[in-house]
Amino acid sequence: MSDRDEKPVEALARLKSFLEDQIDELEAKLAEYKEFIKAIDLFLVKTSLKTADQLTKPGESGVVRDIKDSAGNILGRLEITDNKIIFTPSSNIKISVKSPSLQSFFIPKVLEKYRVEDENIRGQKGLDEKSLFKYTIEEEDSNIKRILIENYREQQRVREIERALRWTVTKAVS
């Protein structure tokens, strides 16, 4: 090869080396950005900005929210974990299990609606017995001690349950 032929070859070799270095840097940045995304996802999970599939991942830590009335008084606590929602009224709040807002609205229009919906889905999509929406209202001295909801499966259901529960409890104590 002549000197003339070597210069373009050297230039191409330097260019190839430069491009390989750039690729390595970009791959390192990409890996770093993926780590940032993982950290952001963890933060979002902990602050309850979750997708429906995230809400039902086993082993995921729970979210605790206070249910408040319009004046900011805490009426109870809502715990959302794995596939459960647990509502516990504040110790100073008494909610009768016979409350009209509970008996005429929350149970039939929200809880029973989802239970029946899952029963219908069960036959069509093969939802097994363990995955069906269910709820239990625990009482003490004719007042709600705790409401346990299992297998909500969808974030939309969590939002609706929380809104309806807030309304129900506010009406029941006012």
C-alpha positions, -999 to 999 in steps of 0.1 A, spaced: 0 0 0 11 35 -7 11 64 18 -19 77 -1 -39 45 6 -29 43 43 -43 78 52 -79 69 44 -75 35 61 -61 52 92 -89 77 92 -115 49 89 -98 30 117 -99 62 139 -135 68 129 -144 32 137 -127 35 171 -145 68 178 -178 53 169 -172 22 191 -164 46 220 -195 66 213 -216 34 213 -200 23 246 -209 57 261 -244 56 248 -249 21 262 -236 32 296 -260 62 295 -289 39 285 -282 15 314 -281 46 337 -314 59 324 -329 24 329 -318 25 365 -334 60 368 -367 46 355 -366 18 380 -360 43 408 -389 64 395 -412 34 393 -403 24 429 -412 60 440 -444 59 421 -454 26 436 -448 40 471 -469 71 463 -497 50 449 -495 61 413 -498 26 400 -511 8 370 -536 -20 374 -510 -47 370 -488 -30 396 -516 -30 421 -519 -68 421 -482 -78 421 -476 -102 450 -453 -89 477 -458 -53 470 -458 -30 499 -491 -13 507 -504 23 506 -522 39 536 -545 68 531 -567 88 555 -603 92 546 -612 128 555 -644 148 554 -646 182 537 -634 199 569 -603 178 570 -613 156 599 -600 121 596 -629 96 595 -608 65 590 -579 48 574 -577 30 541 -550 4 535 -544 -9 500 -521 -39 499 -516 -66 473 -551 -75 465 -568 -62 496 -584 -29 507 -590 -25 544 -610 4 558 -609 10 596 -629 39 610 -611 63 633 -615 54 670 -637 85 677 -660 77 647 -690 54 651 -706 42 619 -737 21 623 -739 -10 602 -775 0 596 -766 34 582 -787 42 551 -756 54 532 -740 20 538 -771 -2 533 -787 17 504 -756 28 486 -722 14 494 -731 -22 498 -755 -26 469 -742 0 444 -705 -6 449 -696 -38 467 -723 -60 454 -719 -46 419 -683 -57 418 -691 -91 434 -718 -98 407 -696 -85 379 -669 -110 390 -694 -138 392 -704 -131 356 -668 -128 345 -660 -161 362 -680 -181 337 -668 -161 306 -631 -157 314 -625 -186 337 -618 -165 368 -612 -189 396 -630 -189 430 -599 -175 448 -597 -145 424 -634 -133 428 -642 -100 444 -654 -104 480 -659 -83 510 -665 -86 547 -680 -60 570 -668 -67 606 -689 -51 633 -687 -44 670 -717 -32 690 -736 -26 658 -709 -3 644 -684 -10 617 -651 -22 631 -635 -29 597 -644 -34 561 -622 -59 542 -623 -60 504 -604 -87 486 -595 -92 449 -603 -58 436 -579 -65 406 -583 -30 390 -571 4 399 -604 19 387 -622 -2 413 -599 11 440 -606 47 430 -644 41 429 -644 22 462 -624 50 479 -647 78 466 -678 59 475 -665 50 509 -656 86 516 -691 97 507 -707 68 527 -687 75 558 -693 113 556 -730 108 553 -731 82 581 -714 104 606 -731 137 598 
